Amino acid sequence: MNKVLTSLLSLGVAASAALAADAVTAVKVANVADAAAWSKAKFSSVMLYPQTAIEFNDKKANEANEAPKAKKAEVGALYDGKNIALMVKWADGTKDAQSGYVSTLYPDGFAVQFAGATKKAQPLPYIGMGSDGRPVVVHLQKATEKVYEPNGNKDVGTQLNRQQTGVFGKELADYDAKVASLANTDYERVFVGEGFRSLTEVKDNSIQSNAAMTYGTNGWSGTLIRPLKDGYVNLGGTVPVSIAVWDGSKMGRNGLKNLSSWVAINFEGQKANGAVIAELADSKGNAAKGKEALAANGCNGCHQVEATDPKSVMAPSLKNVGGYSTAAYLRESLVKPSAVVVPGYNRNAHSNTPWYNLEKGKRVSTMTDYSSLDKQTLEDIVAYLKTLKAEVE
């Protein structure tokens, strides 16, 4: 997966329907790098739901995140013909920044995920890691304090603890200033992925971006600027993105986070991509009937469906799946359960209850294929699954 992924992710150019509920408008400006341009931005509310498919094997983290709630973020976007800029603002009562290499402290952070370009039209990738043949590009930014790194120069003279330098007064101040000048104050990473365990950091500068975080009285503001087009994406019209935030005070890291479903960013002055918007549309099924159909088909025999249900180790929990999943993804999961299968067995599960088997080298889900259900019943189940989400704090 590299620069051969050059064509625009496109699901067609069907006539545009009504814009998606959580759509964000990217406002056209002269230069997205001009801070004053944000005065023209139009911010929209986007809900970020706790990712709870698999419970962490961390007692303290689980206790800190008991009955997690969704967060509301305000998202704005700008574009100037060459670059796109996003700003994400969310409440956080504590500023948690990474300082040094301490494994018991966790920083706040945010990420923006784009659907990668593919050679032919594809459904949107799985949120978080992408899926086979459907790549994602993930921009990650963590809050950091100044962290000294030798930066490749192997200057051991500035790697001493200041109390062991043997200098005082002005000489010690000069030493501190030199260390500070060499310190790394930014943790920005970019990854590409096509499925679980495939996230790979891009280190060859083939993706040029700039992300930053600022803490204020109301919480965090995170910004990202990146090109509209490179070897991984070709953005315009309607751009699907997913947003995630981590709370260091709650030991957030990796999959312990809040994230949105795919959100449409519609470029001001450009024709919206109707097919992308259609894929982001909610189900028109009957949720009450869907709850009955789900139980009748035995889904809660393997899955924890609602938060009040017993926890299950046989299959991922669905208690917040409606918050960070599109109706299209849920529909695909029901009729093509092997389309996205997480590798590795649940370490908390019994060895006799794997969630997939290997057949000719491919992971085949042990979940029932529900493509035999009639269309209305499927839509009803999807409609019910979309109701499964935590309340907003």
C-alpha positions in Angstrom: 0.0 0.0 0.0 1.8 3.1 -1.2 1.6 5.7 -4.0 -0.1 3.2 -6.3 -3.3 4.2 -4.5 -3.8 7.2 -6.7 -7.4 7.4 -7.7 -10.1 9.2 -5.7 -12.1 7.2 -3.3 -15.5 7.4 -5.0 -18.7 5.6 -4.7 -20.0 7.2 -7.9 -21.5 10.5 -8.7 -25.1 9.8 -8.2 -27.3 12.9 -7.6 -26.9 14.3 -4.1 -29.5 13.6 -1.5 -29.9 15.6 1.6 -26.6 16.1 3.4 -25.6 13.7 6.2 -26.8 14.7 9.6 -23.3 15.2 11.0 -21.9 16.9 7.9 -19.3 19.6 8.1 -18.8 22.4 5.5 -15.2 23.1 4.4 -15.1 26.8 3.7 -13.0 28.1 0.8 -10.2 30.5 2.0 -7.1 32.0 0.4 -4.7 30.2 2.7 -5.5 27.5 5.4 -2.3 28.2 7.2 -3.4 31.8 8.0 -4.7 31.6 11.5 -7.1 34.5 10.8 -8.9 32.3 8.2 -10.6 30.3 11.1 -12.8 33.3 11.7 -14.7 32.2 8.5 -15.1 28.6 9.6 -18.5 27.0 10.2 -18.4 24.6 13.1 -20.7 21.6 13.5 -21.2 19.3 16.4 -19.9 15.8 16.0 -20.5 13.1 18.6 -17.6 10.9 19.7 -18.6 7.6 21.3 -16.6 5.3 23.7 -15.0 2.4 21.8 -16.2 -0.6 23.8 -16.1 -3.5 21.5 -13.4 -5.3 23.5 -12.8 -4.8 27.2 -9.2 -3.8 28.2 -7.1 -6.2 30.2 -6.4 -3.4 32.6 -8.3 -3.3 35.9 -7.5 0.3 36.7 -8.4 1.5 33.2 -11.7 -0.4 33.2 -12.6 1.1 36.6 -11.7 4.6 35.4 -14.0 4.1 32.4 -16.9 2.4 34.0 -20.1 3.5 32.2 -18.3 5.8 29.8 -20.2 8.6 28.1 -20.0 10.2 24.6 -18.3 13.5 24.0 -19.4 16.3 21.9 -16.8 17.9 19.6 -17.1 21.0 17.5 -15.5 20.5 14.1 -14.7 23.0 11.4 -12.9 22.8 8.1 -11.2 25.0 5.6 -9.6 24.4 2.1 -7.6 26.6 -0.3 -7.3 24.6 -3.4 -4.1 22.8 -2.3 -4.7 22.0 1.4 -7.4 21.1 3.8 -7.4 22.1 7.4 -9.5 20.7 10.3 -10.1 22.0 13.8 -11.5 19.8 16.5 -12.5 21.3 19.8 -13.6 19.2 22.8 -14.0 19.6 26.5 -11.5 18.0 28.9 -11.2 19.1 32.5 -7.6 18.0 32.9 -4.5 18.7 30.7 -2.5 15.4 30.4 0.7 15.7 28.5 3.4 13.1 27.8 6.6 14.0 29.6 9.5 11.7 29.2 9.1 8.0 28.6 6.8 6.9 31.5 4.7 3.9 30.9 2.2 4.7 33.6 1.2 8.2 32.4 -1.0 8.7 29.3 -1.4 11.9 27.3 -4.5 13.5 25.8 -4.6 13.3 22.0 -6.7 13.3 18.9 -6.7 11.7 15.5 -8.3 12.3 12.1 -8.8 9.4 9.8 -9.4 9.7 6.0 -10.5 7.0 3.7 -7.6 6.2 1.4 -7.8 6.4 -2.4 -8.5 3.1 -4.3 -8.3 2.1 -7.9 -12.0 1.4 -8.1 -15.1 2.3 -6.1 -15.2 0.7 -2.7 -17.4 0.9 0.4 -16.0 3.0 3.2 -13.3 1.2 5.2 -13.7 -0.1 8.8 -13.2 2.8 11.2 -9.9 2.8 13.1 -7.8 0.4 11.1 -9.2 0.2 7.6 -10.0 -3.1 6.0 -8.6 -5.3 3.2 -8.5 -3.4 0.0 -10.0 -0.3 1.7 -7.1 1.7 3.2 -7.2 4.5 5.7 -4.8 7.3 6.5 -4.6 8.2 10.2 -3.1 11.5 11.5 -2.3 11.2 15.2 -1.3 14.0 17.6 -0.5 13.7 21.3 -0.1 16.4 23.9 3.5 16.5 25.0 5.8 18.5 27.3 9.3 19.1 26.3 11.1 15.8 26.0 14.9 15.8 25.4 16.1 13.5 22.7 19.6 13.3 21.3 18.1 13.7 17.8 20.8 11.5 16.3 23.8 13.7 17.3 24.8 11.4 20.3 25.7 14.5 22.3 26.0 12.8 25.7 27.1 16.1 27.3 23.5 17.3 27.3 22.0 14.0 28.4 23.0 14.4 32.0 20.6 15.1 34.8 21.0 18.8 35.5 21.8 18.0 39.2 24.8 16.0 38.0 26.3 18.6 35.8 28.4 20.2 38.5 27.5 23.7 37.4 25.5 26.5 39.1 24.1 29.9 38.5 24.5 31.2 35.0 26.3 28.1 33.8 23.4 25.9 34.9 20.9 28.3 33.2 23.0 28.1 30.0 22.9 24.3 30.3 19.1 24.2 30.7 18.7 26.6 27.7 20.8 24.3 25.6 18.8 21.2 26.6 15.6 23.0 25.9 16.7 24.0 22.5 17.3 20.4 21.6 14.1 19.2 23.2 11.3 17.6 21.1 7.9 19.2 21.9 5.8 17.6 19.2 4.3 14.1 18.9 2.8 13.9 15.4 2.6 10.6 13.5 0.9 9.5 10.3 -0.2 5.9 9.6 -1.7 3.9 6.7 -3.5 0.7 7.2 -5.7 -1.9 5.5 -7.0 -3.9 8.5 -6.2 -4.7 12.1 -2.5 -5.0 12.9 -1.6 -3.4 9.6 -1.1 0.2 10.7 2.2 1.3 9.4 3.9 4.7 10.2 4.8 6.7 7.2 8.4 7.9 7.6 9.4 8.8 4.1 7.8 12.2 4.1 5.4 11.1 1.4 2.6 12.6 3.5 3.2 16.2 4.4 1.1 17.4 7.3 1.1 19.6 10.3 -0.9 18.9 13.5 -1.0 20.7 16.8 -2.9 20.8 20.1 -3.7 23.8 22.3 -5.2 23.6 25.8 -7.6 26.4 27.0 -10.2 27.1 29.6 -12.8 24.9 27.8 -10.5 22.0 26.9 -8.5 21.1 23.9 -8.4 22.5 20.3 -6.6 20.3 17.8 -5.7 21.3 14.3 -4.5 19.4 11.2 -3.4 20.7 7.9 -2.6 18.3 5.0 -2.6 18.4 1.2 -5.8 17.6 -0.7 -3.9 15.2 -2.9 -0.9 13.0 -2.4 -0.1 9.3 -3.0 -2.7 8.2 -0.5 -5.7 10.5 -0.9 -7.3 12.8 -3.5 -9.8 14.9 -1.6 -12.7 17.0 -2.9 -16.5 17.3 -3.2 -17.4 15.2 -0.2 -14.7 13.8 2.1 -15.5 11.2 4.7 -13.5 11.5 7.9 -13.6 9.9 11.4 -12.3 11.7 14.5 -11.0 10.2 17.8 -9.9 11.7 21.1 -8.0 10.2 24.0 -8.3 11.2 27.7 -5.1 10.7 29.5 -6.7 11.1 33.0 -8.8 8.0 32.2 -5.7 6.1 31.0 -6.9 6.4 27.4 -4.6 4.9 24.8 -4.9 2.7 21.7 -8.4 1.4 21.5 -9.5 3.1 24.8 -10.8 6.3 23.3 -13.9 8.1 22.0 -14.4 8.2 18.2 -17.0 9.3 15.7 -18.6 7.4 12.9 -17.7 8.5 9.3 -18.6 12.2 9.0 -19.1 14.0 5.6 -17.0 17.1 4.9 -18.6 18.9 2.0 -16.5 21.4 0.1 -18.1 24.8 -0.2 -18.6 25.6 -3.9 -18.2 22.0 -5.1 -20.7 19.4 -6.0 -21.3 16.9 -3.1 -20.7 13.2 -3.8 -24.2 11.8 -3.5 -23.0 8.2 -3.3 -20.8 8.9 -0.3 -23.6 10.8 1.4 -25.9 7.9 0.7 -23.5 5.5 2.3 -23.5 7.7 5.4 -27.3 7.8 5.7 -29.1 6.2 8.6 -31.3 3.1 8.2 -35.0 3.6 7.6 -35.9 0.4 9.4 -38.1 0.0 12.5 -35.9 -0.1 15.6 -38.5 -1.7 17.9 -39.1 -4.5 15.4 -35.3 -4.8 14.9 -34.8 -5.4 18.6 -37.2 -8.3 18.5 -35.6 -9.7 15.3 -32.2 -9.5 16.8 -33.2 -11.5 19.8 -35.1 -14.0 17.7 -32.0 -14.6 15.6 -29.9 -15.3 18.7 -27.5 -12.3 18.4 -27.4 -11.7 22.1 -26.3 -15.3 22.6 -22.8 -14.2 21.6 -22.8 -10.4 21.8 -23.4 -8.1 24.7 -26.0 -6.0 23.1 -27.1 -3.4 25.6 -25.0 -2.0 28.5 -27.2 -3.8 31.0 -26.7 -7.2 29.4 -24.1 -9.6 30.8 -20.6 -9.2 29.3 -19.7 -11.7 26.7 -16.3 -13.0 25.7 -17.5 -14.9 22.6 -17.9 -11.8 20.4 -17.4 -8.1 20.5 -19.7 -6.0 22.6 -22.3 -4.0 20.6 -23.4 -1.6 23.4 -22.0 1.4 21.6 -21.8 0.1 18.1 -24.5 2.5 16.8 -22.4 5.5 17.8 -19.2 4.8 15.8 -20.6 2.6 13.0 -22.5 3.6 9.9 -25.7 1.8 8.9 -23.9 0.6 5.8 -21.1 -1.0 7.9 -23.7 -2.7 10.2 -25.6 -3.9 7.1 -22.4 -5.4 5.6 -21.5 -7.0 8.9 -24.8 -8.9 9.0 -24.8 -10.2 5.4 -21.0 -10.5 5.0 -19.6 -11.3 8.4 -16.2 -12.2 7.0 -15.7 -8.9 5.3 -13.9 -7.5 8.3 -12.5 -10.0 10.8 -10.2 -9.0 13.7 -7.1 -11.2 13.7 -6.1 -13.0 16.9 -8.4 -14.7 19.4 -9.9 -12.9 22.4 -7.5 -13.8 25.2 -10.5 -13.8 27.6 -12.5 -16.3 25.6 -12.6 -20.1 25.9 -10.4 -21.8 23.2 -13.5 -23.7 22.0 -15.3 -20.4 21.1 -13.1 -18.7 18.5 -14.7 -15.9 16.5 -13.1 -17.1 13.2 -11.5 -20.1 11.6 -8.8 -20.2 9.0 -9.8 -21.6 5.6 -7.2 -21.6 2.9 -5.3 -18.9 4.7 -8.3 -16.6 5.0 -10.1 -15.6 8.2 -13.7 -16.8 8.1 -16.0 -15.5 10.8 -17.9 -18.0 12.9 -20.8 -15.5 13.0 -23.9 -16.6 11.2 -24.4 -15.1 7.7 -27.8 -13.3 7.9 -28.1 -12.6 4.2 -31.0 -15.0 4.1 -33.2 -12.6 6.1 -35.6 -10.5 4.1 -34.6 -6.9 3.4 -37.0 -5.3 5.8 -35.9 -7.4 8.7 -32.3 -6.6 8.0 -33.1 -2.9 7.9 -35.0 -3.2 11.2 -32.0 -4.8 12.9 -29.7 -2.2 11.5 -32.0 0.5 12.8 -32.0 -1.0 16.2 -28.2 -1.4 16.3 -27.9 2.3 15.4 -29.7 3.1 18.7 -27.0 1.4 20.7 -24.9 4.3 22.0 -23.9 6.0 25.2 -25.5 9.2 26.3 -23.5 12.4 25.7 -21.8 13.9 28.8 
